[in-house]
C-alpha cells in the first residue's frame, strides 16, 4: 500500500473504472497512472490541474501492443488536497496514533492445546459476510462460530456489539461486512475505541479489497474481505497443525536417536564380549595345540619303546628241551622222591 500526491493531468472513464494520470509537480515529465474502480465514489469533480492524493496498491500491467509494462495504482482512497480533506483525515489518524490506537496489536489466539476456537462474528443478519466466513471454515470442526447481529450502519450499535461480545466466552472477535456504501461507520471514533479497548483480539474484514477504513488500521488483525478473513483463520489453523506435526517429528527423532544410541552401546558391548570370547578361544586353541604336540611326542616315544622291547624279545636266548633232557629230569625227580620217602 502506497500513498502518492500529484497534479491530475488527464481523466478517462471506462466501464472498468476511471483512469487518472498524475504528474509530479517537481518533475513534470514523470507521470503515473491510477485506476479508480466504479464502486468508489468521490464527492469532488475530477478535473485537470487538480492536486490530489491517492492511496492504493501497486500492480504491473503490460501495455497494449507493447512488450513493456506500466505501473498502475489501484486506488482505495482519493482526496482533494486543495479542500483540506486529507489534512483532516491525517489529523484524525494522528490523534489515534497519539492515543495508542495504532500500536500494541494483539496476535491471533493460540490454538495449541485447545479443542476448539470460539469465534464471534459481529455482522448483519441479512448480510453475506457471516456466510462467506462460515463457508470457508465449515470443513474445519475446530472452529466454533456464532453470529452477534448488529446494525452495521450505526457506529453506536457496532461499538456496543463489540463491547458486549468481548465480555462473552470467545477467543476471537470478527467485525465484518461486505462492500458497498456507508463504510464511513468504520472511521468513527466509537467503533475505533471499542476495537482498541477489546480484551480479545479483533479481526476486521470490511468491504471489498480496495476499500480501506481506519478500523483496518486500529484492528489487531486485518483481512481485506470476509472471505479473506475465513482463509486467514484456516491458514492460522493449518500453521498450528504443521507446528504440531513438526514437534511430533522432533520428538520421534529424539526417541529414535535414543534408540540408536542404545543400539550403538549394546553393539559396542556385544562387540567387546565377542572379542573377549575370541581371545579366550584363541588361548584355548593354543593350549589344545600344545597338548596335541605333547600327545604326539608321547605316542612317538611309546612306539619307540615297543620297538625296543620287540627287538630285545627277538634277541633273547631260548631254552630247547630234547627227549634226553626229559629222561634226565625224570630220573632226578625219582631219586629225590625215593630219598624223601625213606
C-alpha positions in Angstrom: 0.0 0.0 0.0 1.4 3.4 -1.0 0.3 7.0 -1.0 1.2 9.4 -3.8 0.5 13.1 -4.4 0.3 14.7 -7.8 -1.4 17.0 -10.3 -4.3 15.5 -12.2 -3.2 15.7 -15.9 -5.8 13.5 -17.6 -9.1 11.7 -16.8 -10.5 8.8 -18.8 -13.7 7.0 -17.7 -14.4 3.4 -18.8 -16.8 0.7 -17.6 -13.9 -0.9 -15.8 -13.2 2.3 -13.9 -11.7 5.8 -14.2 -8.1 6.2 -15.2 -6.2 9.1 -13.7 -2.9 10.4 -15.0 -0.9 12.1 -12.2 2.3 14.1 -12.8 4.9 15.1 -10.3 4.8 18.9 -9.8 8.6 18.8 -9.3 9.3 16.7 -12.4 6.5 17.3 -15.0 8.0 14.6 -17.2 7.2 11.9 -14.6 3.6 10.6 -14.6 1.8 7.7 -13.0 -1.5 6.0 -13.9 -4.2 5.4 -11.2 -7.3 3.3 -11.6 -10.4 4.4 -9.6 -12.9 1.5 -9.5 -16.5 2.1 -10.5 -17.7 1.4 -6.9 -15.6 4.2 -5.5 -17.4 7.5 -5.4 -15.8 10.8 -4.8 -17.6 14.0 -3.7 -15.5 16.4 -5.8 -15.0 16.9 -9.5 -12.1 15.2 -11.1 -10.6 17.9 -13.5 -7.3 18.7 -15.0 -4.9 20.7 -12.8 -6.4 19.5 -9.5 -3.9 18.4 -6.8 -5.0 15.1 -5.3 -3.6 12.4 -3.0 -4.3 8.7 -3.8 -3.7 5.7 -1.6 -3.8 2.2 -3.1 -2.0 -1.0 -4.2 0.6 -1.2 -6.9 0.4 -3.6 -9.9 2.5 -4.0 -13.0 0.4 -4.3 -16.2 1.5 -4.9 -19.8 1.0 -2.1 -22.2 -1.2 -2.6 -25.1 0.6 -3.7 -28.3 3.9 -3.4 -26.4 6.1 -5.8 -24.5 6.8 -3.2 -21.8 4.9 -2.9 -18.5 3.5 0.1 -16.8 2.8 0.7 -13.1 -0.8 1.1 -12.1 -2.1 2.1 -8.7 -5.5 0.7 -7.8 -7.0 3.5 -5.7 -8.6 2.8 -2.3 -8.8 6.3 -1.1 -8.7 9.6 -3.0 -8.6 13.1 -1.5 -8.5 16.6 -3.0 -5.7 18.4 -1.2 -7.0 21.9 -2.2 -10.0 21.5 0.1 -8.0 20.2 3.0 -9.8 16.8 3.3 -6.6 14.9 3.5 -5.4 17.2 6.3 -8.5 16.4 8.3 -8.1 12.7 7.9 -4.4 12.8 8.7 -5.1 14.9 11.7 -7.6 12.3 13.0 -5.2 9.5 12.3 -2.5 11.3 14.3 -4.9 11.6 17.2 -5.5 7.9 17.1 -1.7 7.4 16.9 -1.2 9.7 20.0 -3.8 7.7 21.9 -2.1 4.4 21.1 -4.8 3.1 18.9 -2.4 2.1 16.2 0.1 0.3 18.5 0.2 -2.8 20.7 -1.5 -5.2 18.4 -2.8 -8.5 19.9 -1.9 -11.6 18.0 -4.2 -14.3 16.7 -5.3 -16.5 19.7 -3.1 -19.5 20.4 -4.5 -22.8 19.1 -2.1 -25.2 20.7 -3.7 -27.2 23.5 -7.3 -26.1 22.6 -10.0 -28.4 21.5 -11.8 -25.6 19.7 -11.6 -21.9 18.8 -14.6 -19.8 19.6 -15.2 -17.0 17.1 -17.8 -14.3 17.5 -18.7 -12.6 14.2 -20.2 -9.2 14.6 -22.2 -8.6 11.4 -25.6 -8.2 9.9 -28.2 -10.9 10.0 -29.2 -10.2 6.4 -25.7 -9.7 5.1 -23.4 -12.3 3.3 -20.3 -11.6 5.4 -21.0 -14.2 8.0 -22.0 -16.8 5.4 -18.8 -16.1 3.5 -16.6 -16.7 6.5 -18.7 -19.7 7.6 -18.4 -21.3 4.1 -14.6 -21.2 4.3 -14.2 -22.5 7.9 -17.1 -25.1 7.8 -14.8 -28.0 6.7 -12.8 -27.5 10.0 -14.9 -28.5 13.0 -12.2 -26.9 15.2 -13.8 -23.5 14.6 -17.0 -22.8 16.7 -18.7 -19.7 15.2 -21.6 -17.6 16.4 -23.2 -14.5 14.9 -23.6 -11.4 17.0 -26.2 -9.4 15.0 -25.8 -5.7 14.8 -26.8 -2.7 12.7 -23.7 -2.1 10.6 -24.9 1.4 9.6 -24.9 2.7 13.2 -21.5 3.5 14.8 -23.1 3.2 18.3 -24.6 -0.2 17.6 -21.4 -1.6 16.1 -19.4 -0.2 19.1 -21.8 -1.6 21.7 -21.9 -5.0 19.9 -18.1 -5.2 20.1 -18.1 -4.3 23.8 -20.7 -6.9 24.7 -19.3 -9.6 22.5 -15.9 -9.0 24.2 -17.4 -10.0 27.5 -18.6 -13.4 26.2 -16.6 -16.6 26.3 -14.9 -16.1 22.9 -11.4 -16.4 21.7 -11.6 -14.0 18.7 -13.9 -11.2 17.6 -14.5 -10.7 13.9 -16.1 -7.4 12.7 -17.2 -7.9 9.1 -19.5 -6.7 6.4 -19.5 -6.8 2.6 -18.7 -4.0 0.2 -20.9 -1.1 -0.6 -21.6 2.4 0.6 -21.6 4.0 4.0 -18.3 2.4 5.1 -17.6 5.7 7.0 -19.1 4.0 10.0 -15.8 2.2 10.4 -14.0 5.5 10.5 -16.0 6.7 13.6 -14.4 7.1 17.0 -16.9 4.9 18.9 -16.2 2.0 16.7 -12.4 2.6 16.8 -12.4 3.0 20.6 -14.4 -0.3 21.0 -11.9 -2.2 18.8 -8.9 -0.7 20.6 -10.4 -1.4 24.1 -11.4 -5.0 23.5 -9.5 -7.6 25.6 -9.9 -10.3 22.9 -8.1 -10.0 19.6 -10.3 -8.2 16.9 -10.1 -9.1 13.2 -11.7 -6.5 10.9 -12.8 -7.6 7.4 -14.9 -4.8 5.9 -15.8 -4.1 2.3 -14.0 -5.1 -0.9 -10.3 -5.5 -1.3 -9.9 -1.9 -2.5 -11.9 -0.4 0.5 -9.8 1.0 3.3 -11.1 2.2 6.7 -9.4 3.4 9.9 -10.9 0.3 11.6 -8.5 -1.7 9.4 -5.6 0.2 10.9 -6.8 0.0 14.5 -7.7 -3.7 14.4 -5.3 -6.3 15.7 -5.7 -8.3 12.5 -6.9 -7.1 9.2 -8.4 -9.0 6.2 -9.4 -7.2 3.0 -12.7 -9.2 2.6 -14.9 -11.5 4.7 -13.8 -14.4 2.5 -10.2 -13.5 3.1 -10.9 -13.5 6.9 -12.1 -17.1 6.7 -9.0 -18.0 4.7 -6.8 -16.3 7.3 -8.4 -18.4 10.0 -7.8 -21.6 8.1 -4.2 -20.6 7.4 -3.8 -20.0 11.2 -5.2 -23.4 11.9 -3.0 -25.2 9.3 0.1 -23.4 10.5 -0.6 -24.7 14.0 -1.2 -28.2 12.7 2.1 -28.0 10.9 3.9 -26.8 14.0 2.3 -29.6 16.0 3.4 -32.2 13.4 6.9 -30.6 13.4 7.1 -31.0 17.2 5.9 -34.6 16.9 8.5 -35.3 14.3 11.1 -33.7 16.5 10.0 -35.9 19.5 10.1 -39.0 17.3 13.6 -38.1 16.1 14.8 -37.7 19.7 13.3 -41.1 20.6 14.9 -42.6 17.5 18.2 -41.1 18.5 17.9 -42.6 22.0 17.1 -46.0 20.5 20.1 -45.7 18.1 22.4 -44.7 21.0 21.2 -47.7 23.0 21.7 -49.9 20.0 25.1 -48.5 19.4 26.0 -49.0 23.1 24.6 -52.6 23.0 26.5 -53.2 19.8 29.7 -52.0 21.3 29.2 -54.2 24.4 28.4 -57.2 22.3 31.4 -56.5 20.1 33.7 -56.3 23.2 32.1 -59.5 24.5 32.8 -61.3 21.2 36.3 -60.0 21.2 36.8 -61.3 24.7 35.4 -64.7 23.7 37.7 -64.8 20.7 40.7 -64.1 22.9 39.6 -66.9 25.3 39.1 -69.3 22.4 42.5 -68.3 20.9 44.2 -69.1 24.3 42.3 -72.4 24.4 43.3 -73.3 20.9 46.9 -72.6 21.9 46.6 -74.9 24.9 45.0 -77.6 22.8 47.7 -77.4 20.2 50.3 -77.7 22.9 48.5 -80.8 24.3 48.3 -82.3 20.9 52.1 -81.8 20.5 52.8 -83.5 23.8 50.5 -86.4 23.0 52.2 -86.9 19.6 55.6 -86.9 21.4 54.3 -89.4 24.0 52.9 -91.7 21.3 56.2 -91.4 19.3 58.2 -92.4 22.4 55.8 -95.2 23.2 56.2 -96.6 19.7 60.0 -96.4 20.0 59.8 -98.3 23.4 57.7 -101.0 21.9 60.1 -101.3 19.0 63.0 -101.7 21.5 61.1 -104.3 23.5 60.3 -106.3 20.4 63.9 -106.1 19.4 65.1 -107.3 22.9 62.5 -110.1 22.8 63.7 -111.2 19.4 67.4 -111.3 20.5 66.8 -113.1 23.9 68.4 -116.7 24.2 65.8 -119.5 24.1 65.8 -122.9 26.1 65.5 -126.0 23.8 64.1 -129.2 25.5 65.3 -132.5 24.0 64.0 -136.1 24.8 67.2 -137.0 26.6 66.8 -133.9 28.8 63.3 -135.1 29.7 64.6 -138.6 30.7 67.3 -137.0 32.8 64.9 -134.8 34.5 62.5 -137.6 35.4 65.4 -139.7 36.8 66.4 -136.8 39.1 62.9 -136.3 40.3 62.5 -140.1 41.0 65.7 -140.1 43.0 64.6 -137.1 45.1 61.3 -138.8 45.8 62.9 -142.1 46.9 65.2 -140.3 49.4 62.5 -138.3 50.9 60.2 -141.3 51.5 62.6 -143.4 53.4 
